[in-house]
Amino acid sequence: MCWFVDLEAEYREFVAEARLLLDIVAVEAADPAAVAAIRWQVARAIFAHRIREGRGDYELMLPTASPFTGLLAGVYRADYQAVTLGFATYLSDWPVARIAREWDAFRADTQALLGDVANRANPGDLCTRGDTPTERRAA
């Protein structure tokens, strides 16, 4: 079993929530109430992952048995940090009242921020041979 399984589960939760938000903004009729609910779920998923980063989990990942996995972990970390910072700005820039007034601009900002979420680095890609918890401890 991959020792990044928790990170992958968090990533999948984030992607699922982000896709729900993208589905809501795909329609032309404004639905600020639906946006408000799902937007906080996306934020929870993003910030829960950042808490894991703050505990130093990436520091354990970077010096792995596989140099490629360590490199990929660094790419993933940098990418996720950019998403987190962008989403924090997006939350503060778009209060619910503004969403209702400027639906088309909100839709565009949401799609720009989250539109390529499925193409981002995935912690599941970090699972390589030799990077299991048992083998990691033995190394």
Phi and psi in radians as a Rosetta constraint file:
Dihedral C 1 N 2 CA 2 C 2 CIRCULARHARMONIC -1.237 0.35
Dihedral N 2 CA 2 C 2 N 3 CIRCULARHARMONIC 2.394 0.35
Dihedral C 2 N 3 CA 3 C 3 CIRCULARHARMONIC -1.409 0.35
Dihedral N 3 CA 3 C 3 N 4 CIRCULARHARMONIC 0.059 0.35
Dihedral C 3 N 4 CA 4 C 4 CIRCULARHARMONIC -1.804 0.35
Dihedral N 4 CA 4 C 4 N 5 CIRCULARHARMONIC 0.276 0.35
Dihedral C 4 N 5 CA 5 C 5 CIRCULARHARMONIC -1.052 0.35
Dihedral N 5 CA 5 C 5 N 6 CIRCULARHARMONIC -0.658 0.35
Dihedral C 5 N 6 CA 6 C 6 CIRCULARHARMONIC -1.141 0.35
Dihedral N 6 CA 6 C 6 N 7 CIRCULARHARMONIC -0.703 0.35
Dihedral C 6 N 7 CA 7 C 7 CIRCULARHARMONIC -1.130 0.35
Dihedral N 7 CA 7 C 7 N 8 CIRCULARHARMONIC -0.678 0.35
Dihedral C 7 N 8 CA 8 C 8 CIRCULARHARMONIC -1.172 0.35
Dihedral N 8 CA 8 C 8 N 9 CIRCULARHARMONIC -0.690 0.35
Dihedral C 8 N 9 CA 9 C 9 CIRCULARHARMONIC -1.085 0.35
Dihedral N 9 CA 9 C 9 N 10 CIRCULARHARMONIC -0.735 0.35
Dihedral C 9 N 10 CA 10 C 10 CIRCULARHARMONIC -1.105 0.35
Dihedral N 10 CA 10 C 10 N 11 CIRCULARHARMONIC -0.736 0.35
Dihedral C 10 N 11 CA 11 C 11 CIRCULARHARMONIC -1.087 0.35
Dihedral N 11 CA 11 C 11 N 12 CIRCULARHARMONIC -0.784 0.35
Dihedral C 11 N 12 CA 12 C 12 CIRCULARHARMONIC -1.090 0.35
Dihedral N 12 CA 12 C 12 N 13 CIRCULARHARMONIC -0.658 0.35
Dihedral C 12 N 13 CA 13 C 13 CIRCULARHARMONIC -1.107 0.35
Dihedral N 13 CA 13 C 13 N 14 CIRCULARHARMONIC -0.786 0.35
Dihedral C 13 N 14 CA 14 C 14 CIRCULARHARMONIC -1.038 0.35
Dihedral N 14 CA 14 C 14 N 15 CIRCULARHARMONIC -0.828 0.35
Dihedral C 14 N 15 CA 15 C 15 CIRCULARHARMONIC -1.074 0.35
Dihedral N 15 CA 15 C 15 N 16 CIRCULARHARMONIC -0.768 0.35
Dihedral C 15 N 16 CA 16 C 16 CIRCULARHARMONIC -1.077 0.35
Dihedral N 16 CA 16 C 16 N 17 CIRCULARHARMONIC -0.790 0.35
Dihedral C 16 N 17 CA 17 C 17 CIRCULARHARMONIC -1.156 0.35
Dihedral N 17 CA 17 C 17 N 18 CIRCULARHARMONIC -0.732 0.35
Dihedral C 17 N 18 CA 18 C 18 CIRCULARHARMONIC -1.087 0.35
Dihedral N 18 CA 18 C 18 N 19 CIRCULARHARMONIC -0.710 0.35
Dihedral C 18 N 19 CA 19 C 19 CIRCULARHARMONIC -1.149 0.35
Dihedral N 19 CA 19 C 19 N 20 CIRCULARHARMONIC -0.620 0.35
Dihedral C 19 N 20 CA 20 C 20 CIRCULARHARMONIC -1.088 0.35
Dihedral N 20 CA 20 C 20 N 21 CIRCULARHARMONIC -0.756 0.35
Dihedral C 20 N 21 CA 21 C 21 CIRCULARHARMONIC -1.123 0.35
Dihedral N 21 CA 21 C 21 N 22 CIRCULARHARMONIC -0.725 0.35
Dihedral C 21 N 22 CA 22 C 22 CIRCULARHARMONIC -1.097 0.35
Dihedral N 22 CA 22 C 22 N 23 CIRCULARHARMONIC -0.637 0.35
Dihedral C 22 N 23 CA 23 C 23 CIRCULARHARMONIC -1.115 0.35
Dihedral N 23 CA 23 C 23 N 24 CIRCULARHARMONIC -0.690 0.35
Dihedral C 23 N 24 CA 24 C 24 CIRCULARHARMONIC -1.134 0.35
Dihedral N 24 CA 24 C 24 N 25 CIRCULARHARMONIC -0.746 0.35
Dihedral C 24 N 25 CA 25 C 25 CIRCULARHARMONIC -1.420 0.35
Dihedral N 25 CA 25 C 25 N 26 CIRCULARHARMONIC -0.081 0.35
Dihedral C 25 N 26 CA 26 C 26 CIRCULARHARMONIC -1.283 0.35
Dihedral N 26 CA 26 C 26 N 27 CIRCULARHARMONIC -0.345 0.35
Dihedral C 26 N 27 CA 27 C 27 CIRCULARHARMONIC -1.565 0.35
Dihedral N 27 CA 27 C 27 N 28 CIRCULARHARMONIC 2.661 0.35
Dihedral C 27 N 28 CA 28 C 28 CIRCULARHARMONIC -1.363 0.35
Dihedral N 28 CA 28 C 28 N 29 CIRCULARHARMONIC -0.439 0.35
Dihedral C 28 N 29 CA 29 C 29 CIRCULARHARMONIC -1.421 0.35
Dihedral N 29 CA 29 C 29 N 30 CIRCULARHARMONIC 2.231 0.35
Dihedral C 29 N 30 CA 30 C 30 CIRCULARHARMONIC -1.158 0.35
Dihedral N 30 CA 30 C 30 N 31 CIRCULARHARMONIC 2.398 0.35
Dihedral C 30 N 31 CA 31 C 31 CIRCULARHARMONIC -2.401 0.35
Dihedral N 31 CA 31 C 31 N 32 CIRCULARHARMONIC 1.246 0.35
Dihedral C 31 N 32 CA 32 C 32 CIRCULARHARMONIC -1.033 0.35
Dihedral N 32 CA 32 C 32 N 33 CIRCULARHARMONIC -0.561 0.35
Dihedral C 32 N 33 CA 33 C 33 CIRCULARHARMONIC -1.151 0.35
Dihedral N 33 CA 33 C 33 N 34 CIRCULARHARMONIC -0.763 0.35
Dihedral C 33 N 34 CA 34 C 34 CIRCULARHARMONIC -1.139 0.35
Dihedral N 34 CA 34 C 34 N 35 CIRCULARHARMONIC -0.691 0.35
Dihedral C 34 N 35 CA 35 C 35 CIRCULARHARMONIC -1.088 0.35
Dihedral N 35 CA 35 C 35 N 36 CIRCULARHARMONIC -0.809 0.35
Dihedral C 35 N 36 CA 36 C 36 CIRCULARHARMONIC -1.014 0.35
Dihedral N 36 CA 36 C 36 N 37 CIRCULARHARMONIC -0.749 0.35
Dihedral C 36 N 37 CA 37 C 37 CIRCULARHARMONIC -1.162 0.35
Dihedral N 37 CA 37 C 37 N 38 CIRCULARHARMONIC -0.888 0.35
Dihedral C 37 N 38 CA 38 C 38 CIRCULARHARMONIC -1.274 0.35
Dihedral N 38 CA 38 C 38 N 39 CIRCULARHARMONIC -0.537 0.35
Dihedral C 38 N 39 CA 39 C 39 CIRCULARHARMONIC -1.086 0.35
Dihedral N 39 CA 39 C 39 N 40 CIRCULARHARMONIC -0.677 0.35
Dihedral C 39 N 40 CA 40 C 40 CIRCULARHARMONIC -1.256 0.35
Dihedral N 40 CA 40 C 40 N 41 CIRCULARHARMONIC -0.487 0.35
Dihedral C 40 N 41 CA 41 C 41 CIRCULARHARMONIC -1.192 0.35
Dihedral N 41 CA 41 C 41 N 42 CIRCULARHARMONIC -0.691 0.35
Dihedral C 41 N 42 CA 42 C 42 CIRCULARHARMONIC -1.107 0.35
Dihedral N 42 CA 42 C 42 N 43 CIRCULARHARMONIC -0.796 0.35
Dihedral C 42 N 43 CA 43 C 43 CIRCULARHARMONIC -1.045 0.35
Dihedral N 43 CA 43 C 43 N 44 CIRCULARHARMONIC -0.748 0.35
Dihedral C 43 N 44 CA 44 C 44 CIRCULARHARMONIC -1.056 0.35
Dihedral N 44 CA 44 C 44 N 45 CIRCULARHARMONIC -0.764 0.35
Dihedral C 44 N 45 CA 45 C 45 CIRCULARHARMONIC -1.113 0.35
Dihedral N 45 CA 45 C 45 N 46 CIRCULARHARMONIC -0.754 0.35
Dihedral C 45 N 46 CA 46 C 46 CIRCULARHARMONIC -1.145 0.35
Dihedral N 46 CA 46 C 46 N 47 CIRCULARHARMONIC -0.856 0.35
Dihedral C 46 N 47 CA 47 C 47 CIRCULARHARMONIC -1.283 0.35
Dihedral N 47 CA 47 C 47 N 48 CIRCULARHARMONIC -0.489 0.35
Dihedral C 47 N 48 CA 48 C 48 CIRCULARHARMONIC -1.077 0.35
Dihedral N 48 CA 48 C 48 N 49 CIRCULARHARMONIC -0.701 0.35
Dihedral C 48 N 49 CA 49 C 49 CIRCULARHARMONIC -1.171 0.35
Dihedral N 49 CA 49 C 49 N 50 CIRCULARHARMONIC -0.685 0.35
Dihedral C 49 N 50 CA 50 C 50 CIRCULARHARMONIC -1.121 0.35
Dihedral N 50 CA 50 C 50 N 51 CIRCULARHARMONIC -0.568 0.35
Dihedral C 50 N 51 CA 51 C 51 CIRCULARHARMONIC -1.085 0.35
Dihedral N 51 CA 51 C 51 N 52 CIRCULARHARMONIC -0.738 0.35
Dihedral C 51 N 52 CA 52 C 52 CIRCULARHARMONIC -1.042 0.35
Dihedral N 52 CA 52 C 52 N 53 CIRCULARHARMONIC -0.746 0.35
Dihedral C 52 N 53 CA 53 C 53 CIRCULARHARMONIC -1.057 0.35
Dihedral N 53 CA 53 C 53 N 54 CIRCULARHARMONIC -0.724 0.35
Dihedral C 53 N 54 CA 54 C 54 CIRCULARHARMONIC -1.110 0.35
Dihedral N 54 CA 54 C 54 N 55 CIRCULARHARMONIC -0.465 0.35
Dihedral C 54 N 55 CA 55 C 55 CIRCULARHARMONIC -1.369 0.35
Dihedral N 55 CA 55 C 55 N 56 CIRCULARHARMONIC -0.116 0.35
Dihedral C 55 N 56 CA 56 C 56 CIRCULARHARMONIC 1.656 0.35
Dihedral N 56 CA 56 C 56 N 57 CIRCULARHARMONIC 0.257 0.35
Dihedral C 56 N 57 CA 57 C 57 CIRCULARHARMONIC -1.042 0.35
Dihedral N 57 CA 57 C 57 N 58 CIRCULARHARMONIC -0.595 0.35
Dihedral C 57 N 58 CA 58 C 58 CIRCULARHARMONIC -1.198 0.35
Dihedral N 58 CA 58 C 58 N 59 CIRCULARHARMONIC -0.517 0.35
Dihedral C 58 N 59 CA 59 C 59 CIRCULARHARMONIC -1.113 0.35
Dihedral N 59 CA 59 C 59 N 60 CIRCULARHARMONIC -0.509 0.35
Dihedral C 59 N 60 CA 60 C 60 CIRCULARHARMONIC -1.343 0.35
Dihedral N 60 CA 60 C 60 N 61 CIRCULARHARMONIC -0.525 0.35
Dihedral C 60 N 61 CA 61 C 61 CIRCULARHARMONIC -1.373 0.35
Dihedral N 61 CA 61 C 61 N 62 CIRCULARHARMONIC -0.652 0.35
Dihedral C 61 N 62 CA 62 C 62 CIRCULARHARMONIC -1.095 0.35
Dihedral N 62 CA 62 C 62 N 63 CIRCULARHARMONIC -0.711 0.35
Dihedral C 62 N 63 CA 63 C 63 CIRCULARHARMONIC -1.603 0.35
Dihedral N 63 CA 63 C 63 N 64 CIRCULARHARMONIC 0.936 0.35
Dihedral C 63 N 64 CA 64 C 64 CIRCULARHARMONIC -1.328 0.35
Dihedral N 64 CA 64 C 64 N 65 CIRCULARHARMONIC 3.050 0.35
Dihedral C 64 N 65 CA 65 C 65 CIRCULARHARMONIC -1.148 0.35
Dihedral N 65 CA 65 C 65 N 66 CIRCULARHARMONIC -0.450 0.35
Dihedral C 65 N 66 CA 66 C 66 CIRCULARHARMONIC -1.831 0.35
Dihedral N 66 CA 66 C 66 N 67 CIRCULARHARMONIC 2.075 0.35
Dihedral C 66 N 67 CA 67 C 67 CIRCULARHARMONIC -1.037 0.35
Dihedral N 67 CA 67 C 67 N 68 CIRCULARHARMONIC -0.632 0.35
Dihedral C 67 N 68 CA 68 C 68 CIRCULARHARMONIC -1.106 0.35
Dihedral N 68 CA 68 C 68 N 69 CIRCULARHARMONIC -0.737 0.35
Dihedral C 68 N 69 CA 69 C 69 CIRCULARHARMONIC -1.114 0.35
Dihedral N 69 CA 69 C 69 N 70 CIRCULARHARMONIC -0.708 0.35
Dihedral C 69 N 70 CA 70 C 70 CIRCULARHARMONIC -1.083 0.35
Dihedral N 70 CA 70 C 70 N 71 CIRCULARHARMONIC -0.742 0.35
Dihedral C 70 N 71 CA 71 C 71 CIRCULARHARMONIC -1.115 0.35
Dihedral N 71 CA 71 C 71 N 72 CIRCULARHARMONIC -0.789 0.35
Dihedral C 71 N 72 CA 72 C 72 CIRCULARHARMONIC -1.130 0.35
Dihedral N 72 CA 72 C 72 N 73 CIRCULARHARMONIC -0.638 0.35
Dihedral C 72 N 73 CA 73 C 73 CIRCULARHARMONIC -1.077 0.35
Dihedral N 73 CA 73 C 73 N 74 CIRCULARHARMONIC -0.705 0.35
Dihedral C 73 N 74 CA 74 C 74 CIRCULARHARMONIC -1.130 0.35
Dihedral N 74 CA 74 C 74 N 75 CIRCULARHARMONIC -0.708 0.35
Dihedral C 74 N 75 CA 75 C 75 CIRCULARHARMONIC -1.105 0.35
Dihedral N 75 CA 75 C 75 N 76 CIRCULARHARMONIC -0.801 0.35
Dihedral C 75 N 76 CA 76 C 76 CIRCULARHARMONIC -1.061 0.35
Dihedral N 76 CA 76 C 76 N 77 CIRCULARHARMONIC -0.794 0.35
Dihedral C 76 N 77 CA 77 C 77 CIRCULARHARMONIC -1.048 0.35
Dihedral N 77 CA 77 C 77 N 78 CIRCULARHARMONIC -0.818 0.35
Dihedral C 77 N 78 CA 78 C 78 CIRCULARHARMONIC -1.104 0.35
Dihedral N 78 CA 78 C 78 N 79 CIRCULARHARMONIC -0.726 0.35
Dihedral C 78 N 79 CA 79 C 79 CIRCULARHARMONIC -1.122 0.35
Dihedral N 79 CA 79 C 79 N 80 CIRCULARHARMONIC -0.788 0.35
Dihedral C 79 N 80 CA 80 C 80 CIRCULARHARMONIC -1.185 0.35
Dihedral N 80 CA 80 C 80 N 81 CIRCULARHARMONIC -0.601 0.35
Dihedral C 80 N 81 CA 81 C 81 CIRCULARHARMONIC -1.087 0.35
Dihedral N 81 CA 81 C 81 N 82 CIRCULARHARMONIC -0.719 0.35
Dihedral C 81 N 82 CA 82 C 82 CIRCULARHARMONIC -1.109 0.35
Dihedral N 82 CA 82 C 82 N 83 CIRCULARHARMONIC -0.738 0.35
Dihedral C 82 N 83 CA 83 C 83 CIRCULARHARMONIC -1.091 0.35
Dihedral N 83 CA 83 C 83 N 84 CIRCULARHARMONIC -0.758 0.35
Dihedral C 83 N 84 CA 84 C 84 CIRCULARHARMONIC -1.089 0.35
Dihedral N 84 CA 84 C 84 N 85 CIRCULARHARMONIC -0.829 0.35
Dihedral C 84 N 85 CA 85 C 85 CIRCULARHARMONIC -1.121 0.35
Dihedral N 85 CA 85 C 85 N 86 CIRCULARHARMONIC -0.734 0.35
Dihedral C 85 N 86 CA 86 C 86 CIRCULARHARMONIC -1.089 0.35
Dihedral N 86 CA 86 C 86 N 87 CIRCULARHARMONIC -0.686 0.35
Dihedral C 86 N 87 CA 87 C 87 CIRCULARHARMONIC -1.237 0.35
Dihedral N 87 CA 87 C 87 N 88 CIRCULARHARMONIC -0.638 0.35
Dihedral C 87 N 88 CA 88 C 88 CIRCULARHARMONIC -1.076 0.35
Dihedral N 88 CA 88 C 88 N 89 CIRCULARHARMONIC -0.750 0.35
Dihedral C 88 N 89 CA 89 C 89 CIRCULARHARMONIC -1.124 0.35
Dihedral N 89 CA 89 C 89 N 90 CIRCULARHARMONIC -0.769 0.35
Dihedral C 89 N 90 CA 90 C 90 CIRCULARHARMONIC -1.013 0.35
Dihedral N 90 CA 90 C 90 N 91 CIRCULARHARMONIC -0.766 0.35
Dihedral C 90 N 91 CA 91 C 91 CIRCULARHARMONIC -1.059 0.35
Dihedral N 91 CA 91 C 91 N 92 CIRCULARHARMONIC -0.783 0.35
Dihedral C 91 N 92 CA 92 C 92 CIRCULARHARMONIC -1.269 0.35
Dihedral N 92 CA 92 C 92 N 93 CIRCULARHARMONIC -0.525 0.35
Dihedral C 92 N 93 CA 93 C 93 CIRCULARHARMONIC -1.308 0.35
Dihedral N 93 CA 93 C 93 N 94 CIRCULARHARMONIC -0.377 0.35
Dihedral C 93 N 94 CA 94 C 94 CIRCULARHARMONIC -2.161 0.35
Dihedral N 94 CA 94 C 94 N 95 CIRCULARHARMONIC 1.300 0.35
Dihedral C 94 N 95 CA 95 C 95 CIRCULARHARMONIC -1.179 0.35
Dihedral N 95 CA 95 C 95 N 96 CIRCULARHARMONIC 2.777 0.35
Dihedral C 95 N 96 CA 96 C 96 CIRCULARHARMONIC -0.979 0.35
Dihedral N 96 CA 96 C 96 N 97 CIRCULARHARMONIC -0.706 0.35
Dihedral C 96 N 97 CA 97 C 97 CIRCULARHARMONIC -1.064 0.35
Dihedral N 97 CA 97 C 97 N 98 CIRCULARHARMONIC -0.697 0.35
Dihedral C 97 N 98 CA 98 C 98 CIRCULARHARMONIC -1.218 0.35
Dihedral N 98 CA 98 C 98 N 99 CIRCULARHARMONIC -0.645 0.35
Dihedral C 98 N 99 CA 99 C 99 CIRCULARHARMONIC -0.997 0.35
Dihedral N 99 CA 99 C 99 N 100 CIRCULARHARMONIC -0.797 0.35
Dihedral C 99 N 100 CA 100 C 100 CIRCULARHARMONIC -1.105 0.35
Dihedral N 100 CA 100 C 100 N 101 CIRCULARHARMONIC -0.682 0.35
Dihedral C 100 N 101 CA 101 C 101 CIRCULARHARMONIC -1.305 0.35
Dihedral N 101 CA 101 C 101 N 102 CIRCULARHARMONIC -0.640 0.35
Dihedral C 101 N 102 CA 102 C 102 CIRCULARHARMONIC -2.156 0.35
Dihedral N 102 CA 102 C 102 N 103 CIRCULARHARMONIC 0.921 0.35
Dihedral C 102 N 103 CA 103 C 103 CIRCULARHARMONIC -0.949 0.35
Dihedral N 103 CA 103 C 103 N 104 CIRCULARHARMONIC -0.814 0.35
Dihedral C 103 N 104 CA 104 C 104 CIRCULARHARMONIC -1.107 0.35
Dihedral N 104 CA 104 C 104 N 105 CIRCULARHARMONIC -0.702 0.35
Dihedral C 104 N 105 CA 105 C 105 CIRCULARHARMONIC -1.186 0.35
Dihedral N 105 CA 105 C 105 N 106 CIRCULARHARMONIC -0.670 0.35
Dihedral C 105 N 106 CA 106 C 106 CIRCULARHARMONIC -1.109 0.35
Dihedral N 106 CA 106 C 106 N 107 CIRCULARHARMONIC -0.761 0.35
Dihedral C 106 N 107 CA 107 C 107 CIRCULARHARMONIC -1.005 0.35
Dihedral N 107 CA 107 C 107 N 108 CIRCULARHARMONIC -0.798 0.35
Dihedral C 107 N 108 CA 108 C 108 CIRCULARHARMONIC -1.105 0.35
Dihedral N 108 CA 108 C 108 N 109 CIRCULARHARMONIC -0.767 0.35
Dihedral C 108 N 109 CA 109 C 109 CIRCULARHARMONIC -1.116 0.35
Dihedral N 109 CA 109 C 109 N 110 CIRCULARHARMONIC -0.714 0.35
Dihedral C 109 N 110 CA 110 C 110 CIRCULARHARMONIC -1.114 0.35
Dihedral N 110 CA 110 C 110 N 111 CIRCULARHARMONIC -0.802 0.35
Dihedral C 110 N 111 CA 111 C 111 CIRCULARHARMONIC -1.149 0.35
Dihedral N 111 CA 111 C 111 N 112 CIRCULARHARMONIC -0.637 0.35
Dihedral C 111 N 112 CA 112 C 112 CIRCULARHARMONIC -1.162 0.35
Dihedral N 112 CA 112 C 112 N 113 CIRCULARHARMONIC -0.687 0.35
Dihedral C 112 N 113 CA 113 C 113 CIRCULARHARMONIC -1.302 0.35
Dihedral N 113 CA 113 C 113 N 114 CIRCULARHARMONIC -0.760 0.35
Dihedral C 113 N 114 CA 114 C 114 CIRCULARHARMONIC -1.943 0.35
Dihedral N 114 CA 114 C 114 N 115 CIRCULARHARMONIC -0.064 0.35
Dihedral C 114 N 115 CA 115 C 115 CIRCULARHARMONIC -1.045 0.35
Dihedral N 115 CA 115 C 115 N 116 CIRCULARHARMONIC -0.532 0.35
Dihedral C 115 N 116 CA 116 C 116 CIRCULARHARMONIC -1.859 0.35
Dihedral N 116 CA 116 C 116 N 117 CIRCULARHARMONIC 0.421 0.35
Dihedral C 116 N 117 CA 117 C 117 CIRCULARHARMONIC -0.996 0.35
Dihedral N 117 CA 117 C 117 N 118 CIRCULARHARMONIC -0.630 0.35
Dihedral C 117 N 118 CA 118 C 118 CIRCULARHARMONIC -1.241 0.35
Dihedral N 118 CA 118 C 118 N 119 CIRCULARHARMONIC -0.303 0.35
Dihedral C 118 N 119 CA 119 C 119 CIRCULARHARMONIC -1.652 0.35
Dihedral N 119 CA 119 C 119 N 120 CIRCULARHARMONIC 0.004 0.35
Dihedral C 119 N 120 CA 120 C 120 CIRCULARHARMONIC -1.323 0.35
Dihedral N 120 CA 120 C 120 N 121 CIRCULARHARMONIC 2.885 0.35
Dihedral C 120 N 121 CA 121 C 121 CIRCULARHARMONIC -1.012 0.35
Dihedral N 121 CA 121 C 121 N 122 CIRCULARHARMONIC 2.381 0.35
Dihedral C 121 N 122 CA 122 C 122 CIRCULARHARMONIC -1.985 0.35
Dihedral N 122 CA 122 C 122 N 123 CIRCULARHARMONIC 2.256 0.35
Dihedral C 122 N 123 CA 123 C 123 CIRCULARHARMONIC -1.090 0.35
Dihedral N 123 CA 123 C 123 N 124 CIRCULARHARMONIC -0.326 0.35
Dihedral C 123 N 124 CA 124 C 124 CIRCULARHARMONIC -1.088 0.35
Dihedral N 124 CA 124 C 124 N 125 CIRCULARHARMONIC -0.467 0.35
Dihedral C 124 N 125 CA 125 C 125 CIRCULARHARMONIC -1.202 0.35
Dihedral N 125 CA 125 C 125 N 126 CIRCULARHARMONIC -0.260 0.35
Dihedral C 125 N 126 CA 126 C 126 CIRCULARHARMONIC -1.381 0.35
Dihedral N 126 CA 126 C 126 N 127 CIRCULARHARMONIC -0.220 0.35
Dihedral C 126 N 127 CA 127 C 127 CIRCULARHARMONIC -1.361 0.35
Dihedral N 127 CA 127 C 127 N 128 CIRCULARHARMONIC 1.835 0.35
Dihedral C 127 N 128 CA 128 C 128 CIRCULARHARMONIC -2.244 0.35
Dihedral N 128 CA 128 C 128 N 129 CIRCULARHARMONIC 2.860 0.35
Dihedral C 128 N 129 CA 129 C 129 CIRCULARHARMONIC -1.039 0.35
Dihedral N 129 CA 129 C 129 N 130 CIRCULARHARMONIC 2.413 0.35
Dihedral C 129 N 130 CA 130 C 130 CIRCULARHARMONIC 1.590 0.35
Dihedral N 130 CA 130 C 130 N 131 CIRCULARHARMONIC -0.021 0.35
Dihedral C 130 N 131 CA 131 C 131 CIRCULARHARMONIC -1.991 0.35
Dihedral N 131 CA 131 C 131 N 132 CIRCULARHARMONIC 0.559 0.35
Dihedral C 131 N 132 CA 132 C 132 CIRCULARHARMONIC -1.519 0.35
Dihedral N 132 CA 132 C 132 N 133 CIRCULARHARMONIC 2.746 0.35
Dihedral C 132 N 133 CA 133 C 133 CIRCULARHARMONIC -0.985 0.35
Dihedral N 133 CA 133 C 133 N 134 CIRCULARHARMONIC -0.731 0.35
Dihedral C 133 N 134 CA 134 C 134 CIRCULARHARMONIC -1.114 0.35
Dihedral N 134 CA 134 C 134 N 135 CIRCULARHARMONIC -0.857 0.35
Dihedral C 134 N 135 CA 135 C 135 CIRCULARHARMONIC -1.183 0.35
Dihedral N 135 CA 135 C 135 N 136 CIRCULARHARMONIC -0.580 0.35
Dihedral C 135 N 136 CA 136 C 136 CIRCULARHARMONIC -1.119 0.35
Dihedral N 136 CA 136 C 136 N 137 CIRCULARHARMONIC -0.783 0.35
Dihedral C 136 N 137 CA 137 C 137 CIRCULARHARMONIC -1.140 0.35
Dihedral N 137 CA 137 C 137 N 138 CIRCULARHARMONIC -0.613 0.35
Dihedral C 137 N 138 CA 138 C 138 CIRCULARHARMONIC -1.296 0.35
Dihedral N 138 CA 138 C 138 N 139 CIRCULARHARMONIC -0.394 0.35
